């Protein structure tokens, strides 16, 4: 976590310097500040500092070294149980297809009926994904 904190502080300093150069350059060449770019660059600096401070607070709260920060640790030491996944499941694909049809119907203003037709597909895909372990070959 120490390396992540250092990386985000470096990014924060980089964006502050870059924002100052960008704002100064626009002031010299155009005699005005270009607000969209300056705000975006300084916003990136703010976000980098925000994440760095958050990671510092998390590290202080944990109280010790993480496994990633120890020199004598192995890769398998920091391997937690993530959960159970279904590599054979088609329900995430069906839900993504139904959601993309819903968004497509919203984007094409004159074809909003596509959104209404995709709502039942979304409901079926969600129910199928939730209950895939209750029926068939993979029931528990």
C-alpha positions as CSV (number, residue, x, y, z in Angstrom):
1,X,0.0,0.0,0.0
2,X,3.0,2.3,0.5
3,X,3.8,2.1,-3.1
4,X,0.3,3.0,-4.1
5,X,0.3,6.0,-1.8
6,X,3.6,7.2,-3.3
7,X,2.3,6.8,-6.8
8,X,-0.8,8.8,-6.1
9,X,1.2,11.6,-4.4
10,X,3.5,11.7,-7.5
11,X,0.4,11.9,-9.7
12,X,-1.0,14.7,-7.6
13,X,2.2,16.7,-7.8
14,X,2.4,16.1,-11.6
15,X,-1.1,17.3,-12.2
16,X,-0.6,20.4,-10.0
17,X,2.6,21.3,-12.0
18,X,0.9,20.5,-15.3
19,X,-2.1,22.5,-14.4
20,X,0.0,25.5,-13.4
21,X,2.0,25.3,-16.7
22,X,-1.2,24.9,-18.7
23,X,-2.9,27.8,-17.1
24,X,0.2,30.0,-17.4
25,X,0.7,29.1,-21.0
26,X,-2.9,30.0,-21.9
27,X,-2.5,33.3,-20.0
28,X,0.7,34.1,-21.9
29,X,-0.6,33.1,-25.4
30,X,-4.3,34.1,-25.2
31,X,-4.3,36.6,-22.3
32,X,-7.1,34.6,-20.7
33,X,-7.5,31.4,-18.7
34,X,-9.0,28.4,-20.5
35,X,-11.3,27.2,-17.7
36,X,-12.3,23.8,-19.0
37,X,-8.8,22.4,-19.3
38,X,-7.5,24.1,-16.2
39,X,-10.4,22.8,-14.1
40,X,-10.0,19.3,-15.5
41,X,-6.3,19.1,-14.8
42,X,-6.6,20.6,-11.3
43,X,-9.5,18.2,-10.7
44,X,-7.3,15.3,-11.6
45,X,-4.8,16.6,-9.0
46,X,-7.6,16.8,-6.5
47,X,-8.7,13.2,-7.2
48,X,-5.1,11.9,-7.0
49,X,-4.6,13.6,-3.6
50,X,-8.0,12.4,-2.4
51,X,-7.1,8.8,-3.2
52,X,-3.6,9.2,-1.6
53,X,-5.1,10.6,1.6
54,X,-7.7,7.8,1.7
55,X,-5.1,5.2,1.3
56,X,-3.0,6.8,4.1
57,X,-6.0,6.7,6.4
58,X,-6.7,3.1,5.6
59,X,-3.1,2.1,6.2
60,X,-3.1,3.9,9.6
61,X,-6.3,2.2,10.6
62,X,-5.0,-1.2,9.7
63,X,-2.1,-0.7,12.0
64,X,0.5,-3.0,10.5
65,X,2.2,-3.8,7.3
66,X,0.1,-5.5,4.6
67,X,1.3,-8.6,3.0
68,X,2.1,-6.7,-0.2
69,X,4.5,-4.4,1.7
70,X,6.5,-7.2,3.4
71,X,9.8,-8.2,1.8
72,X,9.6,-11.8,2.9
73,X,6.1,-12.5,1.7
74,X,5.1,-14.8,-1.1
75,X,2.4,-14.4,-3.8
76,X,0.2,-17.0,-2.2
77,X,0.3,-15.2,1.2
78,X,-2.1,-12.5,0.0
79,X,-4.5,-14.8,-1.9
80,X,-7.9,-14.4,-0.3
81,X,-11.1,-16.3,-1.1
82,X,-12.9,-14.1,-3.6
83,X,-16.2,-16.0,-4.0
84,X,-17.9,-18.4,-6.2
85,X,-18.3,-17.8,-9.9
86,X,-20.0,-19.7,-12.7
87,X,-17.8,-19.8,-15.8
88,X,-20.5,-21.7,-17.7
89,X,-23.3,-19.2,-17.0
90,X,-24.9,-17.4,-19.9
91,X,-27.1,-15.2,-17.7
92,X,-24.6,-12.3,-17.4
93,X,-24.4,-12.2,-21.2
94,X,-28.2,-12.2,-21.5
95,X,-28.5,-9.4,-19.0
96,X,-25.9,-7.3,-20.8
97,X,-27.7,-7.9,-24.1
98,X,-31.1,-6.9,-22.6
99,X,-29.6,-3.8,-20.9
100,X,-27.9,-2.7,-24.1
101,X,-31.2,-3.0,-25.9
102,X,-32.8,-0.9,-23.2
103,X,-30.2,1.8,-23.6
104,X,-30.3,1.6,-27.4
105,X,-34.0,2.3,-27.2
106,X,-33.4,5.3,-25.0
107,X,-30.7,6.6,-27.3
108,X,-32.8,6.3,-30.4
109,X,-35.6,8.7,-29.4
110,X,-38.1,7.6,-32.1
111,X,-37.6,3.9,-31.3
112,X,-38.4,4.0,-27.6
113,X,-40.5,0.9,-28.0
114,X,-37.3,-1.1,-28.0
115,X,-36.8,-0.1,-24.3
116,X,-40.3,-1.4,-23.4
117,X,-39.7,-4.7,-25.2
118,X,-36.3,-5.2,-23.4
119,X,-37.7,-4.7,-19.9
120,X,-39.1,-8.3,-19.7
121,X,-35.8,-9.6,-21.0
122,X,-34.0,-7.8,-18.2
123,X,-36.4,-9.2,-15.6
124,X,-36.0,-12.8,-17.0
125,X,-32.2,-12.5,-17.1
126,X,-32.0,-11.2,-13.5
127,X,-34.3,-14.0,-12.3
128,X,-32.3,-16.6,-14.2
129,X,-29.0,-15.4,-12.9
130,X,-30.2,-15.3,-9.3
131,X,-31.9,-18.7,-9.4
132,X,-29.4,-20.6,-11.6
133,X,-28.2,-22.8,-8.7
134,X,-31.7,-23.8,-7.7
135,X,-32.7,-25.8,-10.8
136,X,-31.1,-28.3,-13.2
137,X,-27.7,-29.9,-13.1
138,X,-26.1,-27.3,-10.7
139,X,-28.8,-27.3,-8.1
140,X,-27.7,-27.5,-4.5
